[in-house]
Amino acid sequence: MRNLFGERGRHPYADRIEAERLAAGESAKKAFRAGAFGRRVMVTGVDFVFWSQPTIYLLWALGDEETRRVIEAAHECAVEGVLEWIEGEVAVIRYGQDGIYRVRPPGGLVAARFRHYEARSGRPLLHDHLLLSVKGQRLDGKWGSIHTTALHENTVAASALYNEIGRQPPRLADLRGHDAHRHPGAPAGDGDSRGAPRADPLDLPAQRPDCRLPGRAGARVRHRRRRRRHPAVPARCEVALLLR
């Protein structure tokens, strides 16, 4: 099981396979590869998706224009803060034999970013997609690849940082009539707003914002037909009907 689910993705009987290949006269390198699962896949980019907790994006969907502007500003600051952290603390270019040399990309990273206002289900959801190139320039001017394992290992930390920056005053805490602190009994760091309109938990996308619930497909189809693809700002009356 350790081989199967470990970092190298080895076959459960990798030692036996390797020994048989060595006995057959194959090189040690080929014998080792024979006991591996799958193959290495070269990637050119990594996809990040940024969105806030359900109560926050419900405030954005159902609130007034001032509320939306503040939430979008907080979202913007949080995304930029995470990107700065990735550039300065996470992204590293490995080069040399076995990646013995490591350096931060001095010129930063290159990414394409675009915003959506709905989930695939048609529910209102302010979120940004960010496609991050894994290519970076070293100090000597040559181009290398960002160590993607380091990016994947820090996804949870990036998510926590996004939540922490997004709830910092004077952003969400400045919403009139809303308190950007925790719900009573909620775990620390969740960043939900106590002033958000409460709804039936079955009506909220608990795990994935694109989850589909039976009985609401017609409302979503009508919503998408009226708004076409991605509305600039979903109308509050339509959103309220959609969430009932």
C-alpha positions, 0 to 999 in steps of 0.5 A, spaced: 500 500 500 505 504 501 508 503 494 501 504 491 499 510 494 506 513 495 510 519 491 513 514 486 506 510 484 510 504 485 507 497 483 505 493 489 510 487 486 515 492 484 521 489 487 519 482 484 518 485 477 525 489 478 528 483 480 526 479 474 528 485 469 535 485 472 535 477 471 533 478 464 539 482 463 536 489 463 539 495 465 537 498 472 534 504 470 529 500 465 528 495 471 526 500 475 521 504 470 518 497 469 515 497 476 512 504 476 505 505 475 503 510 469 508 515 466 510 522 467 506 527 464 509 534 462 504 540 464 505 547 462 500 550 467 496 550 473 489 552 474 487 556 480 480 557 482 478 563 488 471 563 491 469 565 498 465 562 503 457 561 501 455 566 506 460 571 503 458 570 496 450 570 498 451 577 500 454 579 494 449 576 490 443 578 494 446 585 497 446 592 494 451 595 490 455 598 495 455 591 498 457 588 492 463 593 491 466 592 498 466 584 497 469 584 490 474 589 493 476 584 498 476 578 493 480 582 489 485 584 494 485 576 497 487 574 490 492 579 489 495 577 496 495 569 494 499 571 488 504 575 491 505 569 496 506 564 491 511 568 487 515 570 493 514 564 498 512 558 494 514 558 486 521 555 485 525 553 479 529 547 480 535 545 475 541 541 475 542 534 476 536 531 480 534 539 481 540 540 486 539 548 484 533 552 486 531 559 485 525 563 486 523 566 479 526 573 480 522 576 474 515 573 477 510 569 474 506 569 468 498 568 469 492 569 465 486 570 469 478 571 468 472 572 472 465 568 472 459 570 476 455 564 476 457 556 477 456 551 472 449 550 475 447 557 474 447 559 481 450 566 483 458 565 484 463 570 484 469 566 482 476 567 479 480 562 474 487 563 474 491 559 469 499 560 472 504 558 467 510 553 470 515 557 466 520 562 469 526 565 468 532 564 472 537 569 475 542 567 469 536 569 464 535 562 462 528 559 462 526 553 467 520 550 470 516 551 476 516 545 481 509 544 481 509 539 487 511 545 491 504 548 488 500 542 489 503 542 496 501 549 498 494 549 496 491 548 503 495 554 505 493 558 499 486 557 501 487 559 508 491 565 506 485 567 501 480 567 507 484 570 512 486 576 507 479 577 504 476 578 511 481 583 514 478 590 515 476 595 512 473 590 507 468 585 509 468 588 516 466 595 513 459 592 510 453 596 513 449 592 518 454 586 517 459 583 521 464 579 518 466 575 524 465 567 525 458 564 526 457 562 534 460 555 534 464 555 527 471 553 527 476 559 527 478 562 520 472 560 517 471 567 515 463 567 514 459 573 516 453 573 521 449 578 517 448 574 511 441 572 510 440 565 513 437 559 508 435 552 508 442 548 508 439 544 503 438 550 498 446 552 499 452 548 495 455 545 501 461 542 498 461 544 490 458 550 488 456 547 482 452 542 485 445 540 482 439 539 486 433 536 483 426 540 482 430 546 480 433 545 473 427 549 470 429 555 474 436 554 472 434 553 465 430 560 465 435 563 468 441 562 463 436 563 458 434 570 460 442 572 462 445 568 456 452 566 458 455 569 464 451 575 467 455 582 468 451 582 475 446 577 477 439 581 478 437 580 485 430 578 484 432 573 479 437 570 484 432 570 490 427 566 486 433 561 484 435 560 491 428 559 494 
